[in-house]
């Protein structure tokens, strides 16, 4: 396994700057996610790391070695594409063996390593099957086996699960993480799926307009977003506007149209000033309904609800606008109506952001 570093990467396509000075380091053995909306630059960065694109400026290094100008096959990295890119006229075994045959590996060694790769992805005994005889999940495993058989130090994955149904995606998340960890690989995984990233990543980078907005573990990014974009992109959130009344340490009291609310300031080295307009981010599950607690309390009426089995999502109209509220495993299902409900949230669950 190798650590991977992208240093001050700029990638220009004509007048469009797809990457704008991106610097990121992925530790050896880490499963790292590049997350963002379409067009944010995440796939371009992955292709630069893979050698499929050459940066306009900046350097890529693997294990401390500059590989910026090296072709893809000399980087000891393997890539798994969204489309799988399997050969339909070759069976499973020949698809997996393709990279080894191109490298002129001895036939007996090819057979042994293909067997090991198929075992790793749980496709033992399926080498003779045609690609058209496989399910989507099995085809994804073949694509993984083909990448792993060349024994890369780094595994690069570009939205590999986007073509699978929901149940298969969950199954393959576990499999990909297991394979990266058991294989001792450094993995970089591109996705726009927040749940995928939260459930799999050791760390993640949230990208927006060719730049990295925030780096951290899933918990750090979810609980301590530093910008409104990150707060809204990673999971659902309620954004409330207000003005600063006072600041005490990491906490600030904000005057909102529903009354004063207190939250944490998560952006380092930013001290909100008195009267400054800010945003408050409150996750739907952070609101407690009729809990009896008066901490950060506001009131409103339920105007809509969605029953989702293990949870119910309510829309509560308040003086500061509609608020999404999630109750997990509820004993009582509330109907929209005229009854006033009281919402509260712990100070630590409210985040103060620059407007």
N, C-alpha and C positions, 0 to 999 in steps of 0.2 A: 504494500500500500504506500502511496505517496501523498504528501500534502500538496494542495493545488493553490496557486496564488495568481490572481488577475490584478495587475497593477496599473491604475490610471488608464483603463481601456476606453478609447474613443473609436467608434465605428461610424463612418459617414457613408451614406448612400446618396450620392448627388448632393442635394441641398438638405436632405434629412439626416439629422444626427440621431442614430438609433441608440447609441451608447455615449454617455456624456461624462467621461472621466471616472468610470466605475472601478473601485478597488475592493476586493474581497479575498479572504483567505479561508480555505476549507482544510480542516485538520485531517491528518491521515486516519483512515478508518471511520470518518464521519459520514453520515447520510445527511446531506445539505440540500435544502430546497430553495429554488428561485421561484418566487410567487408574484403574480401580478396579472393585471387585465391584459387583453389582447393589445399588442402594439407597444407594450411597456419596455421591450428590449430583452426579456428573459431568454428567449430562444436564440436571439443573436449572440448574447453572451455565451450561451452553451456551445454554439457553433464555433465561436472564437476559441473556446477552451478545447474543443474537439479537433480544431485545425481545418474545419470546413469553411471558415471565414478567416481572413487575415485582418487584424485590427488596423485601423488607420494610424493609430499611435498607441503606445503602451506595451506592456510585456505580459506573457503567460509563462509561468514556471511550474514544473512538476518536480517535487522533491528537491527544490532549490536549483534545478537545471532549467535554463531558459529554452523554451520549446516554441517560441513565437513563430519562427520560420520553418519549423519541422513539419513535414506532411503528416496527415492523420495516422497512417499505419506505423509511424515511428514514435508515437507518443505513448504507447502501452496503455491506451484508453480504448474502450469499446462503447459503441453508442446503440441504444435501442430507440427506434423511431415510433412515432404515433401510428404510422400505417403498417408497422411490423416489417415491411419490405422483404417478405419471404418469396422464394422462387416457387411458383405454383406447379412447375413441371418436375420438381425434385421432391422426393419423399422427405420425411422428418430428418432421418439420419444424414442425408446428403445436404440438406439445408444447414444443419448444424456443423457439418464437416467442411463447408465451403471455405471458410477463412483459413483453416489448416491446410487444405489442399493448395490454396493460393500461395501459402508459405512453403510448399514442397516438404511438408512433414511426412515421415515414413508412415506407410499405410497401417501397420500394426499399432503405431502410436496414435494415429488418427482414430482408429476404432476404439482404443482404450479411453481416450480423452472424450470422445463423443458419448460413450457409455457413462462416464463420470458426470458429464454435463447434464445429460438427460435424467440421471438419478437425482442430481441436485435440484432440478425443477420438477421432480415427481412425474416424469414421463417415461419411466422404465418400461421396456418392452414395446414401445410405440414407434420405434425407428423406421419400420417399414410402411407406416401409414402415409397416405397422401395428405397434402396440406388441406385439400377440400374435404377431407374426412374428419377434420378437427373442429371443435368449438372455438369461439373467440378467445376464451380463456386459455385453451390449449395452444392456440397459435401464438398467443402472447408469451407462453412459456417456451415455445420453440425459439422465438426471437431472443429471449433471455439466454437460453442455452447456447445459441450461436454467438452471442456476445461473450459469454463466460468461457467458452471452450478455448479461446486464444489466451486465456489466463492474463487478463488485463490487471493493471494495478488500480485503474479507475473505471468506474461504470457511469456512463452519462445517459440519462433517460429523458426523452422529450415527450411529455404528456402520454406516457405509455398505456394508460388505462382509460383514455377518453372514449374509446370505441366499445367498451364493455358495459353490460347492464349493472345496476346498482349492487346486486348481490355478489357478482363476480369481482367488481371493483374492490369491495371490502375484503374478499378472500385474497386477491392478488396484492393488496397493500401489505398484508402480513407476510406473504411469500417473498415479496421484493425486499422487505426489511430483513427477513431471515437470511436470504441469499447474500445480501451485502455484508451482514455481520458475520455469518459463518464463513464466507469466502475471504474475509479480511480485506475488503475493498473500500476505497474511497468513492462515495456515490454523490453525484450531483443530479438533482431531479427537478425538472421544469414542470410546473402545473399552474392552472388558474383556479384549481379546486381547493378552497380553504380547508375543508374537512380532511381532505387527503393529506395536506401539509401538516395540519395540527396533529393528526393521528400517527404520522410516520417520522417526522423530521427530528433530528438531533438539534439542528439550528436551521433558521431560515432567513432569507433576505427578501424584504418586500420592495418590489421595484415599481417605479412610476416615472414615465416620460424619460426613460434612459438613465435614470439614477436610482440608487438604493436609498429608500426613505428610512428603513429601520432594519437592524440586524439583531437576532437574539433567538433564544429558545422559544418554543411554541407558547409556553406559559408567560414568558416575559413579554412577548409581542401582544398576546391577547389581553393580559391584565394591565400592561403598562404601555399602551400605544402613545407615540410621541407626536403624532400629527392627526388631524381629522381624517386624512385619506386612509392611514393605517387603521384607525379606529373603525371606520366604516367598511373597509375591505375585509379585514379579518373578523369574521362573525358579524352578527347584526348588532346595531347599537342605536341608542336614542341620542341625538345631539340637541342640547338646549343652549340658548344664547343668554348671556348675562354680562354684568359688569362687576369688577372686583371691588369688594368692600374693604377687606383686609387680608393680609398674608401672615401666617404664623408657621415658620419652618417650611415643611413640604406641603402644608395644607393651606387652602385659600377659601375664604367665604365669598360667595358670588350672589349678587342680587339678581333674581330672575323674576319674570312676570307671575310666577307661582309662589314667590317668597324667597328668602335666603336659603342657599344650599351650600354645603361644604364638600370639597373634593381635594384629591391629591394632584400636585404638579409633577408630571413625569418627564418633562423635557429638561435635561441637564442644563444648568447655568442660566435658566430663564426664571427670573423673579417677576411675576406679574405686578404691575403698578396699580395704585389706587385709581379706580375709574376706568381702567382698561377693559375693552370689550373682549370677552373670551367665549369659548365653547365648553360645555360640560358633556362628557360621554358617559352614558349609563347603559350597561348591557341589559337586555330584556329580563334575564334571569336574576339581575341584581335588585330589581324592584320587588318588594314584598307587598302583598295586598292584604290589607286589614290585619296586620300582624300585631297591632297594639304598640309597636315601636314608633317613637316620634322623631327619630333621627332622619334628617332630610325628608321631611314629610310634605307631600302634596296630595290634593284630592281631585277626583274627576269621576266621569261616568263611563261605563263600558259601552262602546258603540259597535263592537264587532268581536267575534271570536272564531278561532280555527281549532278544531279538535284533531290532534295528531297522535292519538294513542297514548304514548308514554308521557306526553306533555300537551298542554293547552296554551295557545298563544292568543292573548287578548289585546285589543286596541282600546286604550283608555283616553278619552278626551279630557285634557286638563287646561289650566290657565296658560300653561307654557306650550301648548300644542299637543297633538296626539302622541301617546307613549305606548310602545310595544312592551308587553309584560308576559313573561313565560312562567307558568307553574308546572313543575315536574311531578309526575305521578299524582295528580290531584284527586282528592277524595270527593270534592264537590265541583260540579261544572256550573259556572255562573252564566246566566243569559244576559244579553244586552238589555239595558233598561234605564230607568230613571234613578235607581238607587245610587247614592254617592258611595264610592269606594275610596279608601285611603292608601296611598302608596308611600313606602319608605325605603331608603337605601343606606347602607353603612357608608360613612365618610370614605373609608378605604376603597369602596367599590365605585366611587365617582371620580372620574379623571378630568382634570382641568387642562385644556388645550388652547394654543394660540388660535385666534379666530382668522 
